[in-house]
Amino acid sequence: MALNLKQLAHVCIFARDVEETRRFYEDVLGMKTVFNFTRQGKIFGFYLDAGNRTFVEVFENGSAEYSGKNQINHLCLEVEDLPEAVAHIRAQGIEPTAPKKGVDETWQAWIDDPNGVKIEIFQYTDVSVQFSGGGKSIEADW
């Protein structure tokens, strides 16, 4: 019997400040809150719609610290038009990395959320290895 995996359902992150984190994901990345988690009437977390039945789940954790040694390294969000997405992010006062084409033939730029979580903003191309790879290997350049 197979697992029949469909897609990534959600990624969970901890936030030092849930409302600052909500504003970032809604205003900068255009996600919408689907629902909140409350405890004794106080919001301590929420689900954000990342499109196509995928979500980012956020929970308050005031002592959360982030570094390159965490188990979750980054979130990757696919966009339709990377230059347009970069312009929007800049208009929100966030400076992404310069867009570059990765070894997998995808365009990418990077930002951090208010908690230090790395976010890859990502656009496929007609030759992206994710769809044309056929089991081949590509050499990493990082």
N, CA, C and O atoms as a DFTB+ gen file, in Angstrom:
568 C
 N C O
     1  1       0.842      -1.187       0.000
     2  2       0.000       0.000       0.000
     3  2       0.882       1.243       0.000
     4  3       1.824       1.329       0.788
     5  1       0.592       2.205      -0.868
     6  2       1.389       3.427      -1.007
     7  2       0.834       4.543      -0.133
     8  3      -0.334       4.526       0.254
     9  1       1.672       5.492       0.163
    10  2       1.268       6.669       0.933
    11  2       0.380       7.585       0.115
    12  3      -0.475       8.266       0.680
    13  1       0.555       7.625      -1.209
    14  2      -0.206       8.497      -2.106
    15  2      -0.088       9.967      -1.717
    16  3      -1.086      10.681      -1.626
    17  1       1.128      10.397      -1.493
    18  2       1.399      11.790      -1.140
    19  2       0.925      12.715      -2.239
    20  3       1.217      12.481      -3.412
    21  1       0.199      13.762      -1.881
    22  2      -0.319      14.722      -2.854
    23  2       0.559      15.956      -2.980
    24  3       0.950      16.316      -4.091
    25  1       0.878      16.614      -1.868
    26  2       1.666      17.849      -1.891
    27  2       2.003      18.244      -0.471
    28  3       1.506      17.637       0.477
    29  1       2.828      19.237      -0.315
    30  2       3.114      19.775       1.007
    31  2       1.837      20.383       1.569
    32  3       1.218      21.213       0.903
    33  1       1.428      20.001       2.761
    34  2       0.215      20.545       3.377
    35  2       0.499      21.865       4.084
    36  3      -0.197      22.855       3.862
    37  1       1.525      21.878       4.937
    38  2       1.900      23.124       5.599
    39  2       3.301      23.023       6.171
    40  3       3.853      21.934       6.331
    41  1       3.860      24.181       6.473
    42  2       5.109      24.299       7.200
    43  2       4.775      25.090       8.451
    44  3       4.079      26.103       8.377
    45  1       5.261      24.643       9.594
    46  2       4.997      25.319      10.865
    47  2       6.234      26.094      11.289
    48  3       7.348      25.570      11.282
    49  1       6.017      27.351      11.659
    50  2       7.115      28.167      12.182
    51  2       6.710      28.758      13.533
    52  3       5.525      28.937      13.815
    53  1       7.699      29.054      14.351
    54  2       7.479      29.751      15.610
    55  2       7.714      31.241      15.396
    56  3       8.557      31.636      14.591
    57  1       6.965      32.059      16.120
    58  2       7.084      33.511      16.005
    59  2       7.269      34.121      17.383
    60  3       6.581      33.756      18.337
    61  1       8.201      35.048      17.475
    62  2       8.360      35.783      18.737
    63  2       7.190      36.739      18.941
    64  3       6.769      36.965      20.075
    65  1       6.658      37.306      17.849
    66  2       5.517      38.227      17.900
    67  2       4.548      37.806      16.792
    68  3       4.831      38.013      15.612
    69  1       3.408      37.216      17.165
    70  2       2.499      36.671      16.145
    71  2       1.888      37.760      15.270
    72  3       1.702      37.541      14.073
    73  1       1.573      38.920      15.827
    74  2       0.938      39.960      15.004
    75  2       1.931      40.597      14.040
    76  3       1.566      40.903      12.905
    77  1       3.172      40.802      14.461
    78  2       4.198      41.298      13.542
    79  2       4.417      40.274      12.423
    80  3       4.575      40.640      11.259
    81  1       4.425      39.003      12.786
    82  2       4.599      37.938      11.800
    83  2       3.408      37.889      10.846
    84  3       3.592      37.715       9.641
    85  1       2.202      38.037      11.363
    86  2       1.003      38.049      10.512
    87  2       1.083      39.198       9.499
    88  3       0.833      39.003       8.309
    89  1       1.433      40.399       9.984
    90  2       1.532      41.555       9.083
    91  2       2.543      41.294       7.964
    92  3       2.284      41.624       6.807
    93  1       3.686      40.707       8.303
    94  2       4.704      40.409       7.300
    95  2       4.147      39.464       6.234
    96  3       4.227      39.765       5.043
    97  1       3.593      38.341       6.643
    98  2       3.114      37.348       5.678
    99  2       1.908      37.862       4.880
   100  3       1.756      37.522       3.707
   101  1       1.061      38.669       5.501
   102  2      -0.085      39.219       4.764
   103  2       0.331      40.383       3.866
   104  3      -0.003      40.392       2.682
   105  1       1.053      41.363       4.407
   106  2       1.376      42.577       3.649
   107  2       2.504      42.374       2.641
   108  3       2.394      42.813       1.495
   109  1       3.576      41.720       3.051
   110  2       4.729      41.556       2.175
   111  2       4.519      40.425       1.174
   112  3       4.844      40.568      -0.004
   113  1       3.969      39.286       1.648
   114  2       3.850      38.115       0.777
   115  2       2.447      37.890       0.230
   116  3       2.252      37.019      -0.618
   117  1       1.470      38.656       0.697
   118  2       0.121      38.560       0.136
   119  2      -0.698      37.368       0.589
   120  3      -1.723      37.066      -0.021
   121  1      -0.278      36.683       1.640
   122  2      -1.062      35.565       2.160
   123  2      -2.227      36.103       2.981
   124  3      -2.197      37.242       3.447
   125  1      -3.235      35.289       3.151
   126  2      -4.390      35.661       3.968
   127  2      -4.537      34.678       5.124
   128  3      -4.304      33.479       4.967
   129  1      -4.925      35.196       6.281
   130  2      -5.190      34.334       7.423
   131  2      -6.461      33.546       7.165
   132  3      -7.493      34.105       6.791
   133  1      -6.371      32.233       7.371
   134  2      -7.523      31.350       7.197
   135  2      -8.270      31.215       8.516
   136  3      -9.497      31.306       8.555
   137  1      -7.527      30.999       9.593
   138  2      -8.127      30.931      10.925
   139  2      -7.047      31.159      11.971
   140  3      -5.855      31.039      11.690
   141  1      -7.482      31.487      13.176
   142  2      -6.593      31.720      14.315
   143  2      -6.706      30.572      15.300
   144  3      -7.733      29.896      15.366
   145  1      -5.649      30.355      16.063
   146  2      -5.673      29.483      17.230
   147  2      -5.753      30.397      18.442
   148  3      -4.973      31.343      18.556
   149  1      -6.686      30.127      19.348
   150  2      -6.811      30.931      20.565
   151  2      -6.732      30.037      21.793
   152  3      -7.036      28.845      21.745
   153  1      -6.317      30.649      22.890
   154  2      -6.301      29.991      24.188
   155  2      -6.785      31.029      25.187
   156  3      -6.167      32.081      25.353
   157  1      -7.879      30.731      25.842
   158  2      -8.511      31.660      26.785
   159  2      -8.747      33.011      26.119
   160  3      -8.514      34.061      26.719
   161  1      -9.215      32.972      24.868
   162  2      -9.570      34.177      24.139
   163  2      -8.415      34.933      23.513
   164  3      -8.643      35.921      22.815
   165  1      -7.164      34.496      23.743
   166  2      -5.986      35.183      23.203
   167  2      -5.447      34.405      22.008
   168  3      -5.278      33.187      22.072
   169  1      -5.177      35.123      20.912
   170  2      -4.601      34.495      19.728
   171  2      -3.145      34.130      20.004
   172  3      -2.347      34.975      20.408
   173  1      -2.811      32.854      19.781
   174  2      -1.419      32.419      19.941
   175  2      -0.883      31.753      18.678
   176  3       0.247      31.264      18.657
   177  1      -1.701      31.736      17.624
   178  2      -1.242      31.153      16.373
   179  2      -2.290      31.315      15.286
   180  3      -3.407      31.761      15.548
   181  1      -1.924      30.951      14.072
   182  2      -2.861      31.068      12.954
   183  2      -2.356      30.268      11.763
   184  3      -1.198      29.855      11.712
   185  1      -3.256      30.061      10.808
   186  2      -2.949      29.414       9.530
   187  2      -3.018      30.463       8.442
   188  3      -3.953      31.263       8.401
   189  1      -2.025      30.464       7.555
   190  2      -1.991      31.364       6.401
   191  2      -2.132      30.544       5.122
   192  3      -1.534      29.475       4.996
   193  1      -2.923      31.045       4.176
   194  2      -3.126      30.383       2.895
   195  2      -1.956      30.700       1.972
   196  3      -1.728      31.861       1.635
   197  1      -1.212      29.668       1.561
   198  2      -0.090      29.839       0.643
   199  2      -0.468      29.422      -0.784
   200  3       0.395      29.360      -1.659
   201  1      -1.749      29.139      -1.018
   202  2      -2.235      28.765      -2.345
   203  2      -2.255      27.267      -2.569
   204  3      -1.472      26.524      -1.978
   205  1      -3.152      26.841      -3.422
   206  2      -3.237      25.437      -3.838
   207  2      -3.262      24.441      -2.678
   208  3      -2.593      23.408      -2.711
   209  1      -4.041      24.771      -1.663
   210  2      -4.223      23.880      -0.507
   211  2      -2.949      23.655       0.290
   212  3      -2.779      22.602       0.905
   213  1      -2.045      24.644       0.285
   214  2      -0.864      24.596       1.138
   215  2      -0.907      25.793       2.082
   216  3      -1.462      26.841       1.750
   217  1      -0.314      25.625       3.260
   218  2      -0.456      26.623       4.308
   219  2       0.851      26.809       5.074
   220  3       1.721      25.938       5.070
   221  1       0.970      27.960       5.730
   222  2       2.002      28.213       6.720
   223  2       1.285      28.324       8.053
   224  3       0.375      29.136       8.218
   225  1       1.703      27.501       9.001
   226  2       1.131      27.478      10.346
   227  2       2.100      28.211      11.267
   228  3       3.296      27.920      11.271
   229  1       1.589      29.160      12.046
   230  2       2.435      29.996      12.903
   231  2       1.966      29.852      14.346
   232  3       0.771      29.943      14.627
   233  1       2.906      29.628      15.258
   234  2       2.602      29.585      16.685
   235  2       3.555      30.503      17.435
   236  3       4.741      30.584      17.115
   237  1       3.025      31.191      18.432
   238  2       3.828      32.077      19.268
   239  2       4.811      31.267      20.111
   240  3       4.450      30.258      20.719
   241  1       6.053      31.730      20.132
   242  2       7.083      31.155      20.975
   243  2       8.100      32.260      21.199
   244  3       9.021      32.439      20.402
   245  1       7.931      32.997      22.283
   246  2       8.761      34.164      22.565
   247  2      10.238      33.872      22.695
   248  3      11.059      34.779      22.561
   249  1      10.596      32.627      22.952
   250  2      12.014      32.299      23.107
   251  2      12.599      31.677      21.835
   252  3      13.729      31.190      21.853
   253  1      11.853      31.689      20.748
   254  2      12.340      31.092      19.503
   255  2      13.587      31.817      19.009
   256  3      13.645      33.047      19.006
   257  1      14.571      31.047      18.598
   258  2      15.789      31.580      18.011
   259  2      16.056      30.816      16.731
   260  3      15.787      29.618      16.642
   261  1      16.583      31.512      15.744
   262  2      16.802      30.899      14.440
   263  2      18.250      31.022      14.038
   264  3      18.898      32.042      14.273
   265  1      18.741      29.969      13.430
   266  2      20.105      29.964      12.902
   267  2      20.141      28.954      11.764
   268  3      19.158      28.254      11.519
   269  1      21.243      28.879      11.088
   270  2      21.402      27.920      10.003
   271  2      21.400      26.476      10.467
   272  3      21.459      25.565       9.641
   273  1      21.333      26.248      11.763
   274  2      21.360      24.890      12.303
   275  2      19.966      24.342      12.603
   276  3      19.841      23.232      13.120
   277  1      18.917      25.104      12.285
   278  2      17.568      24.634      12.566
   279  2      17.169      23.518      11.628
   280  3      17.717      23.380      10.535
   281  1      16.199      22.715      12.071
   282  2      15.733      21.600      11.264
   283  2      15.031      22.081       9.999
   284  3      15.209      21.476       8.941
   285  1      14.244      23.146      10.072
   286  2      13.627      23.717       8.884
   287  2      14.526      24.847       8.426
   288  3      14.692      25.841       9.133
   289  1      15.101      24.702       7.260
   290  2      16.042      25.703       6.774
   291  2      15.340      26.904       6.177
   292  3      15.753      28.039       6.416
   293  1      14.269      26.679       5.391
   294  2      13.585      27.797       4.758
   295  2      12.231      27.358       4.213
   296  3      11.954      26.165       4.082
   297  1      11.393      28.347       3.899
   298  2      10.163      28.130       3.148
   299  2      10.446      28.547       1.719
   300  3      11.231      29.466       1.483
   301  1       9.819      27.884       0.768
   302  2       9.964      28.272      -0.629
   303  2       8.576      28.554      -1.180
   304  3       7.702      27.688      -1.161
   305  1       8.380      29.777      -1.671
   306  2       7.088      30.195      -2.196
   307  2       7.204      30.464      -3.688
   308  3       7.978      31.322      -4.113
   309  1       6.430      29.729      -4.482
   310  2       6.436      29.924      -5.930
   311  2       5.611      31.148      -6.291
   312  3       4.517      31.347      -5.764
   313  1       6.139      31.965      -7.189
   314  2       5.421      33.132      -7.697
   315  2       5.338      33.044      -9.219
   316  3       6.094      32.307      -9.851
   317  1       4.409      33.807      -9.798
   318  2       4.245      33.822     -11.255
   319  2       5.285      34.707     -11.931
   320  3       5.732      34.400     -13.037
   321  1       5.678      35.807     -11.277
   322  2       6.566      36.788     -11.894
   323  2       7.543      37.280     -10.827
   324  3       7.184      38.116      -9.997
   325  1       8.768      36.772     -10.843
   326  2       9.735      37.111      -9.795
   327  2      10.088      38.597      -9.763
   328  3      10.115      39.174      -8.676
   329  1      10.362      39.248     -10.903
   330  2      10.664      40.681     -10.823
   331  2       9.517      41.490     -10.208
   332  3       9.760      42.418      -9.436
   333  1       8.285      41.149     -10.540
   334  2       7.130      41.834      -9.947
   335  2       7.057      41.574      -8.442
   336  3       6.772      42.485      -7.665
   337  1       7.313      40.333      -8.035
   338  2       7.293      39.986      -6.611
   339  2       8.387      40.744      -5.856
   340  3       8.149      41.250      -4.760
   341  1       9.582      40.822      -6.441
   342  2      10.690      41.547      -5.808
   343  2      10.335      43.025      -5.659
   344  3      10.608      43.625      -4.618
   345  1       9.729      43.616      -6.689
   346  2       9.331      45.030      -6.621
   347  2       8.306      45.241      -5.510
   348  3       8.383      46.223      -4.771
   349  1       7.349      44.324      -5.390
   350  2       6.340      44.437      -4.331
   351  2       6.987      44.354      -2.950
   352  3       6.664      45.138      -2.058
   353  1       7.897      43.405      -2.781
   354  2       8.568      43.223      -1.486
   355  2       9.363      44.478      -1.134
   356  3       9.329      44.936       0.008
   357  1      10.078      45.033      -2.111
   358  2      10.839      46.269      -1.870
   359  2       9.914      47.410      -1.465
   360  3      10.261      48.213      -0.600
   361  1       8.737      47.487      -2.086
   362  2       7.772      48.542      -1.759
   363  2       7.270      48.416      -0.320
   364  3       6.755      49.380       0.246
   365  1       7.421      47.232       0.266
   366  2       7.023      47.013       1.656
   367  2       8.167      47.305       2.628
   368  3       8.028      47.101       3.834
   369  1       9.303      47.786       2.097
   370  2      10.435      48.133       2.956
   371  2      11.356      46.969       3.271
   372  3      12.179      47.063       4.181
   373  1      11.232      45.880       2.539
   374  2      12.090      44.708       2.733
   375  2      13.003      44.611       1.518
   376  3      12.537      44.728       0.385
   377  1      14.304      44.398       1.739
   378  2      15.248      44.305       0.627
   379  2      15.623      42.842       0.382
   380  3      16.390      42.261       1.150
   381  1      15.082      42.244      -0.688
   382  2      15.445      40.861      -1.009
   383  2      16.833      40.791      -1.646
   384  3      17.394      41.808      -2.055
   385  1      17.371      39.588      -1.723
   386  2      18.601      39.399      -2.488
   387  2      18.292      39.645      -3.959
   388  3      17.133      39.611      -4.374
   389  1      19.323      39.890      -4.733
   390  2      19.130      40.062      -6.173
   391  2      18.651      38.737      -6.768
   392  3      19.179      37.682      -6.417
   393  1      17.664      38.774      -7.658
   394  2      17.228      37.533      -8.297
   395  2      18.375      36.884      -9.052
   396  3      19.164      37.563      -9.709
   397  1      18.460      35.559      -8.954
   398  2      19.480      34.817      -9.693
   399  2      18.889      33.489     -10.130
   400  3      17.960      32.967      -9.515
   401  1      19.447      32.960     -11.200
   402  2      19.001      31.650     -11.671
   403  2      19.819      30.583     -10.971
   404  3      21.049      30.626     -10.990
   405  1      19.147      29.630     -10.358
   406  2      19.820      28.546      -9.665
   407  2      20.244      27.446     -10.617
   408  3      19.870      27.442     -11.789
   409  1      21.029      26.512     -10.099
   410  2      21.501      25.399     -10.917
   411  2      20.361      24.508     -11.396
   412  3      20.526      23.726     -12.332
   413  1      19.201      24.631     -10.747
   414  2      18.034      23.853     -11.166
   415  2      17.199      24.579     -12.216
   416  3      16.084      24.164     -12.532
   417  1      17.759      25.684     -12.761
   418  2      17.093      26.469     -13.807
   419  2      15.805      27.137     -13.315
   420  3      14.844      27.280     -14.070
   421  1      15.797      27.539     -12.058
   422  2      14.692      28.323     -11.504
   423  2      15.247      29.669     -11.065
   424  3      16.419      29.777     -10.703
   425  1      14.409      30.684     -11.097
   426  2      14.780      32.015     -10.614
   427  2      14.437      32.110      -9.142
   428  3      13.410      31.590      -8.706
   429  1      15.292      32.774      -8.369
   430  2      15.054      32.872      -6.935
   431  2      15.602      34.169      -6.361
   432  3      16.571      34.738      -6.863
   433  1      14.954      34.615      -5.301
   434  2      15.421      35.715      -4.461
   435  2      15.088      35.308      -3.032
   436  3      14.232      34.452      -2.809
   437  1      15.757      35.914      -2.078
   438  2      15.603      35.497      -0.671
   439  2      15.304      36.692       0.226
   440  3      15.794      37.798       0.001
   441  1      14.477      36.439       1.260
   442  2      14.204      37.409       2.321
   443  2      14.123      36.640       3.640
   444  3      14.097      35.410       3.649
   445  1      14.084      37.371       4.743
   446  2      13.847      36.791       6.059
   447  2      12.554      37.370       6.611
   448  3      12.254      38.542       6.384
   449  1      11.785      36.557       7.335
   450  2      10.612      37.096       8.010
   451  2      11.062      37.765       9.305
   452  3      12.253      37.728       9.613
   453  1      10.157      38.379      10.082
   454  2      10.571      39.090      11.297
   455  2      11.241      38.207      12.342
   456  3      11.872      38.720      13.266
   457  1      11.113      36.884      12.213
   458  2      11.706      35.955      13.174
   459  2      13.026      35.380      12.700
   460  3      13.646      34.588      13.409
   461  1      13.469      35.771      11.496
   462  2      14.704      35.247      10.948
   463  2      14.510      33.999      10.098
   464  3      15.491      33.397       9.662
   465  1      13.261      33.596       9.852
   466  2      13.007      32.441       8.991
   467  2      13.319      32.835       7.550
   468  3      12.801      33.835       7.052
   469  1      14.160      32.056       6.883
   470  2      14.522      32.319       5.496
   471  2      13.360      31.947       4.580
   472  3      12.714      30.916       4.767
   473  1      13.101      32.803       3.584
   474  2      12.041      32.551       2.613
   475  2      12.625      32.719       1.219
   476  3      13.166      33.770       0.877
   477  1      12.504      31.662       0.421
   478  2      12.933      31.694      -0.970
   479  2      11.715      32.048      -1.826
   480  3      10.692      31.365      -1.774
   481  1      11.832      33.107      -2.603
   482  2      10.789      33.491      -3.552
   483  2      11.254      32.930      -4.898
   484  3      12.376      33.202      -5.325
   485  1      10.409      32.157      -5.563
   486  2      10.847      31.180      -6.546
   487  2       9.965      31.225      -7.780
   488  3       8.741      31.290      -7.665
   489  1      10.577      31.190      -8.969
   490  2       9.813      31.115     -10.212
   491  2      10.406      30.032     -11.106
   492  3      11.599      30.047     -11.411
   493  1       9.558      29.089     -11.525
   494  2       9.994      28.055     -12.457
   495  2      10.212      28.652     -13.842
   496  3       9.637      29.688     -14.176
   497  1      11.047      27.993     -14.649
   498  2      11.232      28.336     -16.054
   499  2      10.756      27.147     -16.890
   500  3      10.384      26.106     -16.349
   501  1      10.773      27.312     -18.205
   502  2      10.365      26.227     -19.096
   503  2      11.308      25.034     -19.036
   504  3      10.944      23.935     -19.454
   505  1      12.521      25.240     -18.520
   506  2      13.496      24.151     -18.454
   507  2      13.872      23.793     -17.014
   508  3      14.899      23.154     -16.787
   509  1      13.053      24.197     -16.043
   510  2      13.351      23.871     -14.645
   511  2      13.492      22.362     -14.468
   512  3      12.668      21.580     -14.943
   513  1      14.551      21.980     -13.778
   514  2      14.873      20.574     -13.598
   515  2      13.775      19.834     -12.832
   516  3      13.628      18.621     -12.983
   517  1      13.007      20.551     -12.013
   518  2      11.926      19.907     -11.278
   519  2      10.954      19.191     -12.219
   520  3      10.311      18.213     -11.835
   521  1      10.854      19.691     -13.459
   522  2       9.919      19.109     -14.415
   523  2      10.625      18.399     -15.564
   524  3      10.009      17.585     -16.252
   525  1      11.910      18.691     -15.786
   526  2      12.624      18.119     -16.929
   527  2      13.785      17.236     -16.493
   528  3      14.530      16.736     -17.337
   529  1      13.947      17.038     -15.204
   530  2      15.135      16.364     -14.684
   531  2      15.256      14.913     -15.063
   532  3      16.354      14.458     -15.384
   533  1      14.174      14.169     -15.039
   534  2      14.220      12.760     -15.414
   535  2      15.251      11.957     -14.651
   536  3      15.826      11.017     -15.200
   537  1      15.499      12.301     -13.409
   538  2      16.434      11.534     -12.582
   539  2      17.886      11.948     -12.705
   540  3      18.753      11.333     -12.084
   541  1      18.180      12.993     -13.505
   542  2      19.585      13.398     -13.643
   543  2      20.042      14.136     -12.394
   544  3      19.228      14.575     -11.581
   545  1      21.353      14.265     -12.257
   546  2      21.933      15.000     -11.136
   547  2      22.400      16.363     -11.611
   548  3      22.812      16.524     -12.759
   549  1      22.333      17.349     -10.714
   550  2      22.878      18.671     -11.017
   551  2      23.873      19.020      -9.927
   552  3      23.677      18.686      -8.758
   553  1      24.931      19.689     -10.319
   554  2      25.991      20.050      -9.381
   555  2      25.642      21.350      -8.668
   556  3      25.385      22.368      -9.310
   557  1      25.632      21.312      -7.348
   558  2      25.348      22.499      -6.544
   559  2      26.484      23.503      -6.657
   560  3      27.652      23.124      -6.742
   561  1      26.138      24.783      -6.656
   562  2      27.164      25.824      -6.737
   563  2      27.255      26.634      -5.451
   564  3      27.721      27.773      -5.473
   565  1      26.826      26.075      -4.355
   566  2      26.915      26.762      -3.070
   567  2      27.537      25.871      -2.026
   568  3      27.692      26.284      -0.876
